[in-house]
Amino acid sequence: ENRSEPHLENQDMRTTLVAGLLLLAILCSSASAQPYGTDILAASTSQALLRISPTGVVNTVVTGVGGTCNMVCMDNDNVHIVICRASPPALLRVDPVLNQIVSTIWSGAPLPYIDYFNPTSTGDFLVAANTDVYVVKGDGSSVKTVYSGAPIQNLQGCIQDLATGLYAMGDITADAVFMIAADGTLVTTYAFSGM
């Protein structure tokens, strides 16, 4: 009787899911969020956060970000939006109803800039910056360096695997996804030829 090992099937499924999510994240350089109805909030290189309706009407939510607003995601409270300014690096919390920045979660060192970010299950933010992985506390109290350097070459995607708690970091130069534990241990590397 030929039966697949259940843990191997789950591993393959998790690998496919992580790879798919990170590829989608890498391809969508201007991330989006849907906090209310079917409107989409999108980052703009014009230093603004935009709301796009299902009919294509574009309205400005906030301006004056002070640098390129390159990413946006829902905050863990499902009320606020968090936008990322690449350089000078900052995570800014926005109230999309009042159309204003309500707080700066973090700005400046030790972050050199921000390539990509995503919220974690703990209410914090996972940040990818070239060869470095950081966790920014959701309340802005601290930034922790989780991982730095080789074999990471050019991170352009990051997400937390909720099943394991590991951080899945997409690297477009290494053509790989690196699974990193919260304590900084590099657990697994999934290489993708020709990504």
C-alpha positions as CSV (number, residue, x, y, z in Angstrom):
1,E,0.0,0.0,0.0
2,N,1.5,3.3,-1.1
3,R,0.5,6.2,1.2
4,S,2.3,9.5,1.4
5,E,3.6,10.6,4.7
6,P,1.1,13.2,6.1
7,H,3.9,15.4,7.4
8,L,5.5,15.5,3.9
9,E,2.2,16.5,2.3
10,N,1.8,19.3,4.8
11,Q,5.4,20.4,4.2
12,D,4.8,20.6,0.5
13,M,1.5,22.5,0.9
14,R,3.1,25.0,3.3
15,T,6.1,25.5,1.0
16,T,3.7,26.1,-2.0
17,L,1.6,28.5,0.1
18,V,4.6,30.5,1.4
19,A,6.2,30.6,-2.0
20,G,2.9,31.8,-3.6
21,L,2.3,34.5,-0.9
22,L,5.8,35.8,-1.2
23,L,5.8,35.8,-5.0
24,L,2.6,37.8,-4.9
25,A,4.0,40.2,-2.4
26,I,7.2,40.6,-4.4
27,L,5.2,41.3,-7.6
28,C,2.9,43.8,-6.0
29,S,5.4,46.5,-5.2
30,S,2.6,48.9,-4.2
31,A,0.8,46.9,-1.5
32,S,-2.8,47.5,-0.8
33,A,-5.4,47.0,2.0
34,Q,-9.1,46.8,2.1
35,P,-10.3,48.2,5.4
36,Y,-13.9,49.2,4.5
37,G,-16.1,47.6,1.9
38,T,-14.3,47.1,-1.3
39,D,-12.3,50.3,-1.4
40,I,-8.6,49.7,-1.8
41,L,-5.9,51.8,-0.1
42,A,-2.7,52.1,-2.1
43,A,0.6,53.7,-1.5
44,S,1.8,56.3,-4.0
45,T,5.2,57.5,-5.0
46,S,3.8,61.0,-4.8
47,Q,4.1,60.8,-1.0
48,A,0.4,60.1,-0.5
49,L,-2.0,57.4,0.5
50,L,-4.8,56.9,-1.9
51,R,-8.3,55.3,-1.7
52,I,-9.5,53.7,-4.9
53,S,-13.2,52.8,-5.2
54,P,-14.6,49.8,-7.1
55,T,-15.7,52.2,-9.8
56,G,-12.1,53.6,-10.2
57,V,-12.6,56.9,-8.3
58,V,-9.3,57.9,-6.7
59,N,-9.3,60.1,-3.6
60,T,-6.4,61.2,-1.4
61,V,-6.4,59.9,2.2
62,V,-3.2,61.6,3.4
63,T,-0.4,63.6,1.9
64,G,2.9,65.0,3.2
65,V,4.4,61.6,4.1
66,G,7.8,63.2,3.9
67,G,9.2,60.6,1.5
68,T,8.1,57.9,-0.9
69,C,5.1,56.0,0.6
70,N,5.9,52.6,-0.9
71,M,3.7,50.2,1.1
72,V,0.5,50.0,3.1
73,C,-1.2,47.3,5.2
74,M,-4.0,47.0,7.7
75,D,-3.0,47.5,11.3
76,N,-3.7,44.6,13.7
77,D,-6.7,46.5,15.2
78,N,-8.4,46.3,11.7
79,V,-9.2,50.0,12.1
80,H,-6.1,51.9,11.3
81,I,-3.8,51.7,8.2
82,V,0.0,51.5,8.5
83,I,2.0,53.1,5.8
84,C,5.7,52.6,5.2
85,R,8.1,55.3,4.1
86,A,11.2,53.8,2.5
87,S,13.6,56.6,3.1
88,P,14.0,58.2,5.5
89,P,12.5,55.0,7.0
90,A,9.3,55.2,9.0
91,L,6.1,53.3,9.9
92,L,3.2,55.7,10.2
93,R,-0.3,54.9,11.6
94,V,-3.2,56.5,9.6
95,D,-6.9,56.9,10.5
96,P,-8.6,56.4,7.1
97,V,-11.9,57.8,8.3
98,L,-10.3,61.1,9.6
99,N,-7.8,61.1,6.7
100,Q,-4.8,61.8,8.9
101,I,-1.6,60.4,10.2
102,V,-2.3,59.8,13.9
103,S,1.1,58.5,15.0
104,T,4.6,57.6,14.0
105,I,5.2,54.0,15.1
106,W,9.0,54.2,14.3
107,S,11.3,56.5,12.4
108,G,15.0,56.3,11.7
109,A,17.8,54.1,13.1
110,P,18.5,51.3,13.3
111,L,16.5,50.9,10.1
112,P,18.6,52.0,7.1
113,Y,15.4,52.0,5.0
114,I,12.4,49.8,4.5
115,D,12.0,47.5,1.5
116,Y,9.0,45.6,2.7
117,F,6.9,45.1,5.9
118,N,3.9,43.2,7.3
119,P,2.1,42.9,10.6
120,T,2.7,39.8,12.8
121,S,0.3,37.9,15.0
122,T,1.7,39.7,18.1
123,G,0.7,43.2,16.8
124,D,4.2,44.0,15.8
125,F,5.7,44.6,12.4
126,L,8.1,42.4,10.5
127,V,10.5,44.6,8.4
128,A,12.8,43.6,5.5
129,A,15.7,45.9,4.7
130,N,18.0,44.4,2.0
131,T,20.0,41.9,4.1
132,D,18.4,42.6,7.4
133,V,15.3,41.4,9.2
134,Y,13.8,43.5,12.0
135,V,10.7,43.5,14.3
136,V,9.3,46.9,15.1
137,K,7.1,46.8,18.2
138,G,3.5,47.8,17.4
139,D,3.5,50.4,20.2
140,G,6.7,51.9,18.8
141,S,8.7,51.1,22.0
142,S,11.6,49.3,20.2
143,V,13.2,47.8,17.1
144,K,14.9,44.4,17.3
145,T,17.3,43.0,14.7
146,V,16.3,39.4,14.1
147,Y,18.7,38.4,11.4
148,S,21.4,40.1,9.3
149,G,23.7,39.2,6.5
150,A,24.5,36.0,4.5
151,P,22.9,34.0,3.0
152,I,20.3,36.8,2.6
153,Q,21.1,39.0,-0.4
154,N,18.1,41.2,-1.3
155,L,14.9,40.9,0.7
156,Q,11.7,42.1,-1.1
157,G,9.0,40.2,0.8
158,C,8.2,39.1,4.3
159,I,5.3,37.5,6.1
160,Q,4.8,35.5,9.2
161,D,3.7,31.8,8.8
162,L,0.9,31.7,11.3
163,A,1.0,27.9,11.5
164,T,4.6,27.8,12.7
165,G,5.3,31.4,13.9
166,L,8.3,31.5,11.6
167,Y,9.1,34.6,9.5
168,A,9.1,33.8,5.7
169,M,11.5,36.2,4.0
170,G,11.5,36.4,0.2
171,D,14.9,37.1,-1.5
172,I,14.8,38.1,-5.2
173,T,18.5,37.9,-5.7
174,A,19.0,34.5,-4.0
175,D,15.7,33.2,-5.6
176,A,14.8,31.8,-2.2
177,V,12.5,32.0,0.8
178,F,14.3,32.0,4.1
179,M,12.3,30.7,7.2
180,I,13.6,32.5,10.3
181,A,12.6,31.9,13.9
182,A,11.8,34.9,16.1
183,D,15.1,34.2,18.0
184,G,17.1,34.8,14.8
185,T,17.7,31.1,13.9
186,L,17.7,30.4,10.2
187,V,15.5,27.3,10.1
188,T,14.9,26.4,6.5
189,T,15.8,27.7,3.0
190,Y,13.5,27.1,0.0
191,A,15.4,27.7,-3.2
192,F,13.4,28.5,-6.4
193,S,15.3,28.2,-9.6
194,G,14.4,30.9,-12.2
195,M,12.1,33.0,-10.0
